[in-house]
């Protein structure tokens, strides 16, 4: 699974947000959603395949943690657009400062 496809879904982004603070089990994660543990597991499967999360097994439980380094590619790609918009907004600000 492609990283961009994985983060395109708002539920998967929320899962990543939850996992950035600490490692969590599927059951813990499911408490933050209004859908089934099975649905949470499916989203985690996609995040796992994209390399955005890692999993470890302890007994019958599986624990997930974020792998934010995988988002470096996304950050680098979006950075060019950030610079573009900053430049545009700076020019707009200059124009507005000159306008009475």
Secondary structure as GFF3:
##gff-version 3
##sequence-region A 1 100
A	DSSP	alpha_helix	3	7	.	.	.	ID=ss1
A	DSSP	alpha_helix	10	21	.	.	.	ID=ss2
A	DSSP	beta_strand	24	25	.	.	.	ID=ss3
A	DSSP	alpha_helix	26	30	.	.	.	ID=ss4
A	DSSP	alpha_helix	37	50	.	.	.	ID=ss5
A	DSSP	beta_strand	53	58	.	.	.	ID=ss6
A	DSSP	beta_strand	61	66	.	.	.	ID=ss7
A	DSSP	three_ten_helix	68	71	.	.	.	ID=ss8
A	DSSP	alpha_helix	72	98	.	.	.	ID=ss9
###
